[in-house]
Amino acid sequence: MANNMKKILVVDNDIFFLKFMEELLIENGHQVLMAKDGLFALDILKTYTPDAIIILDGKGIVHFTNPAAEALFGGKTEEFLGELFEFPLAAGKSTEIDIIRKSGERAVAEMRSVDIQWEGENAYYFAP
């Protein structure tokens, strides 16, 4: 049953409301992630989203990847951080990229880039 459970993120600054919602959702067969505010919610989303997320600075240097990006590209975050992301970027447009993992396995992904602010700097959010 665990594979069919819906994972739900509940965000509220009221701990009593969070606990109430957690109990209610668990009773109804859901997995629950809780965040006390929007910043914690964003941290949770960066980790638990099923989509690959890569954050690049204006020069294309990798500043963040999530576990789904590790799986897609076949490496660990530490291997990507500080490295040039050598795939074409077109802000606001979808780009199909051919990936060759370290194992030699090939994959194709359609990614899109969105201009964002990351740690006070202009950056790109790159995701499927």
N, C-alpha and C positions, 0 to 999 in steps of 0.2 A: 504493500500500500504506500510505502514511503515515496516511491517514484512518482505516484500519481498525486501526491499532496501539492496543493497550491501554496506557494511561498508569498506571504503578504508582509509588506513593510508598513508599520504604524508609526506615525510621527506626531508627537504632542509633548508639550512641556509639563503636563500634569501626570505625575507618576502613577496616581491612582487610576486615571483613565487608561494609561498604557497597560497596567496590570489587568484591569477589567477586560480590555480588548484582547489581550493575550490569552486569558483564560477562555473567553468566549470563542475565539477563533480556533484554539487548540481543540476545544470540545467538538467543534464542527469539522475537524480533520485537516486543519491548515497548519503549515509551519509559519512561525511568526518571527519577524525581525523587528526590533523596536529602536527608535531613535528619539532622543529628548528634544531635538531641534533640527532645523533644516541642514545645518552643517554636518551633523552626525549622519543624517539621512544620505547626504551626498557621499560621505565616506563609505557607507554601507553599499550604496549603488555602484560605486567604483569597483568594489570587490565582488559583489554578488551578481552583477548583471551578466546574462549569458552572452552578451555581445562583446567582441574585442574592443577595447578602448586604448588608444595611444594618444598621448599629449606630446606635441612637438613645439619647439620654440620657432621663432620667425626664420631661423636658418635651417630648420628641419632636423634639429637635434632632439632625441627622445628624452623626455623628462618624466614620463609615467607610462606604465603599461599595467593592465589588470590580468588576472589569471586566464581569462578567455583569450587575451592576446598572446600570452605565453603558449597556450595550446595551439592557436592558429599558426604561429610562426615557429613553433618547436624549440623554444628556448626559455630561459628564465629572465625575469625582469632585469636582474643585475647585468646580464649580457647586453641588454639593449640601452640601458641608461647612459647618456652621454655620447651615444653613437649617432651617426647620421642615418636617418631613415631614407633609404635609397629607392623609394618608389615615387612615381609622379604624383604631385598634389595639384588639385584644381579646387580652390576654395569654393564651397557651396555646390560642387558638382560631384557626381559619382564617378569613380575610377575603378576599372577592373585591374587587379594586380595578380601577377603570377608569383607564387611563393615557392621557393625551394628550401625545404627544411634541412637542418644539419644531417638528418638521417638519409637525405636524398629524395625523400617523399615530396611529391608536388601537390600544390593546392592552388585553387583560384578563389579569390574573394573580391566582392564588390565593396569598395570602401568609399566613404564621402568625408569631406573635410569641412569643418565649420570654424570660422574665426571666433576665438574666445579670449578671455583674460585668464591667465594662470599665474598665480603668485605675483600679481601686479604687472605682468608683462603680456604683450601680445603673443598669442600662441594659436595652435590649431588643435582641434579635437577631431581625431581621425577614427572613424568607426564604421561598421557595416550599416 
